């Protein structure tokens, strides 16, 4: 594995190969007339039903934002609102299986009376099924992009994982947590990492103290983690995003992947896996958001092909079929 090394978006784009994109598909949603759906999760299956969660709001503003569960019905190519699922006053949802629990979360945003700007934090819910999710923790104010994954026993250095079914998590005593500090520690957004012993340790105090992974973003650029996969080589496959402002103050967001060794805290070089130019011309909430691609999740198959699910321009959602970006990490061992 390469050692940690600073890489700017400009340098990453030199190595980006758009031919890894095989197909793009704009997703359509039913039951949310006159509202946009974006920043979606990857689809997931619950008792033979296939769901997807999206951020839903009016084009004109972010007030009244909701997180809604959609279901894919038989004989339909669209995603339909599932009225039997809960609706949350959150932004940018995520969901994943953690041991025997469904972990759901998103970004809670409030207007404090003492401040002009909005305050936000990541909140977590858990449940045996998606219809009964209970809030159990939250991150510190000012922190988005908190994700975690079950790890093997990190005290056993000889531990190795053979071929792990991609649909299952590793069962272990430790939890690897990625954070996204901002402000004095993280500027617009860096990546932190901490290993904790239990979900009880997943709290604001612990998360705010997580060590920052050095060398991920250059000065003036920022990003965060969106999803974590456990790889066959006992490393973590990380899906995230990297961002910058152009000279005319427009935002550019790119989905990225990298491999992370949770024992040594080293990571492979970042890799851009999609760009706005790969997609058809479309809508955006504002002109400065047109080039924003926000990854929500990725589904891998057995033939080195994957489907990436993204929000685009804070107004649209796409499914992008790509060469599996994690395969090369597993082949490296």
N, C-alpha and C positions, 0 to 999 in steps of 0.2 A: 504494500500500500504506500502511496505517496505521502510524504509528510505535509503538514498543514502549510499552505502557501496562498498568499493573497492573489485573487483573480478578479479583475474588473469585468463588467458586462462587455465592454469593448473587446477585451481579449477572449472572453468566452464565445462571443459571436464569430470569431475567426475560425473556431473549430466546430461550430454548429452546422449540422448537415440536414437541410430541410427534406432530403430524400428519405429520412427516417419516418416522415409522416406518410401514412398509407391511405388514410381516408378521413374526412371531416363530416360531421353531421350536426346540424342545428337542432336542438331539442325543442319540442312544442308542448305547451302545458294547457290543460283544460280546467276551468273552474276559478280562474283568477283574472277575469276580464278586466282590461285596462290597467293591469299591473305587470311589472317586469319580474322575471324569475332569473336569478343569477347566483353565483357563488354556491354551487350545488355540491352535494356529496356524490361519491360514486354510488351506483345502485347496490342494494343489498337485499338478501332473501330472508324472509321470515315465514316459516311454515308454508312453503310453496308460493308465497306472494312476494312480488318484487317491488321494493320501495326505493325512493330517492327523496332527499330532503333539500329544499332550496330556500334562499332568501327572497322574500316577496315584498315589493313596494311600488309606489307610484313613480313614474319617470321624473316628475318635477322635483321631488325632494325625498329625504330619507325618513320623514316623520311617518309614524304608523307602520314601520317595518315589522314584518312577521316572519317566523320560520315555520314552514308548512311541510307536512309529509305528503308526498305524491305516490301514487301506485300505478303500475303499468297493468292495464287490463288486457284480457285475452282479445285477440283480433283488433288491437288498437296499437298504433305506432306513437301515440301521444301519452303524456303523463297526466293523470287525473288526481285532483285533490281527494284525499281519503278523509272523509268526514268523521271517521271513527278514531282518528289519531289526534293527539293533543296539538295545539298551536301555541307557539312560544313568542314572547316579545323579545326576540334576540336578533342578532345578525350573524352571518357567516357560520352556518352550522357544521358540525362534524359528528360522526358516529363510528364506533368500532367495537369489536368484541374483545372483552378483557376477561380472561378466564371464563366464568359462567355468567358474566354480566354484560348487558348492553350499556356502553358508556356513550352518552350523548352530551353535547355541549354547544356553546356558541358565545357570542360577545354581547354582554349586557351593557346598554348605553343609557345614561341618565343625565339630566340637566340639573346640576347643583345650583341652589339659589345663590351661593356665595361666589360662583364662578360664571364667566361668560361662556367659556368653552365647555364642551361635553366631557363627561367622565366615562370611562369604560373599563371592563374587566372580563376575563373569561370565567364562565360558570359551568359546573359539571353536574350532570344527572346520571343516575344509574337505575337499572331495573332488570328483572328477569325477562320482561317483554317490553316492547316499545309503547304499549298503551298505559303502562304504569311506571313512569319515570319519576324518581324523586331526587330533588337537589341534595347533594352531599358535600359539595365543596366549591370553592372559588379561588381565583388567583388574586394577586394584588391589583389595586387600581392602576390603570395605565399599562396593563400587559395583555396583549392578545397572543395567539399562536402557541398556547401550551398544549403539548401532546405527550402521551406516555405509552409505554409498552412493557409487558412482562418479560423479565430476563431470566436466564438460567442462574444457578448459584454462582455468583462471580468470585466466590472464595476458592472455588475449585478450578485452578488454571488448566487442568488436564481435560476439563469438560469440553466435549465437542458434540455437535448436532449433526446427525446424518440427514438424509433427505426428509425434510419436514413438509407435510402437506401445506400448500400455500394458504389454504382457507382457515388454518388453525394457528393460535398463538402458542408460544412456548410457555410451559408452566414452570415457574420458578419462584424463589422467595424474594427476589429483588425487582424493583420497578425503575426503569430508565425514563427520566422526565426531561423533555426539551422545553425551554422557556424562551421568551423574547423580551429581554430587558430593553427599556428605552430611557431617554433622559440623560442624566449624568453618566450612567454606566453604559448605556447602549445607544445613545444618540437617537436616530430614527428607528433603530431596531437591529439588534444583534441576536445571536443564538447562544443560549446557555444550556448546560446539561448537568443533571444531578442524579445520583442513584439513591433511592429511598427504600425503606423496609416494608412499608404498607401504605394503603390508601389513606390511613389516618394522618400520615406525614405529608399528604398532598394539600398543603395549606399556604396561605399568603406569605407567612414568615419564611417557610422553607423555600418556596419558589422564588422569592425576591433575593435569596442568598445564593442561588445556583451559580456555579462558576461559568464564566463566559468562554466559549470555544474560540480561541484566538485564530485569526487569519481567514475568517470566512468571507467578510465583506470589506471592500476598500472604503476609504473615507468618502463620504458623499453618497454612498449606496447603502441599501438596507434590505432586509428580508425577514423571512420567518419559516417555520416548519408547518406543513399541512397534514402530513400523514407519515407513519413509520411502519416499515415491514421488516420482519425477521427473515434473514437470508439463510441459505443452506450452509454458508461458510461461517456461521456463528457471528456474523456482523449485522449491522442495521442498514437497511436500504431506506434512505430518507427522501421524501418528496417535499419540496418547498418552493419558495419563490424568491426572486431577487429583483430589486427595483431601483430606479433612479429618476431624476428630473432631467428633462432636456433643457437646452438654453432658453427656450421660450416657455418654460415652466410646465410642460406637459409630462404626465407620468407614463413611464414605461415599466411594465411588470412582465417577467418571464418565468415560466415554470422551470425548476431545476431539480436534479437529483444528485445525490452523492452517497458514498458508502462511509459508515461511521463505525469505528472500533470503540465500543463503550468501555473497554478496559484501559486502553492506552490514550483515549481521547483524540486519536488521530483520524483524519478523514481523507478520502480520495479527492481528487480535483472535482470542482463543481462542473456540472454539465447542463447546459440549456437544452430542453427537450421540445420546445414549441415556441413560436413567435406569432405575433398578430398578423404578419404578412402571409402566414400559412392558411389563414381563414378568409372566407368571402367578406366583401365589404358589408358592414352591418351598422347597427345602432349603438349609441353610447349615451349614458346619462348626461355627460357634458363633453365638450370637445377635448378637454385635457385628459379625459379618461379613456379615449378611444383605443389606446394601445395597452390597456391593462388586461392581462390574462392571469386569472387567479385560480390555481389548481385546488380542487376539492378532494380528489382521490384518484386512484389508479387500480385497475383490475388486470391481473396478469393471467396468461394462459400457459399451456404446456409447450407452445410452439414459438416461444420467444417473441410473441406479439402481445401488446397490452392496449387497453383502452383508458385514455386519460379524460377526466371530466373537469371542465373548467367553466368559470364565469368570465364573460368578455365585456369590457366596456361598462361594467356595472349596469348591464341592460339585457344581456343574452347568455345562453348556456349552450355549450357544445360538448359533443363526444368526439374525441380525436383518437383514431387508431394509429399506433406508432410501434416501432420496434421496441421490445421490452428494454427499458434503460437499465434495469437491474441485472440482466443476464450476464453482462460482461464482468460484473463484480463477483458473481458466484463462480464463473469459470476461472477467475484469477485464483480462487481458493482463498 
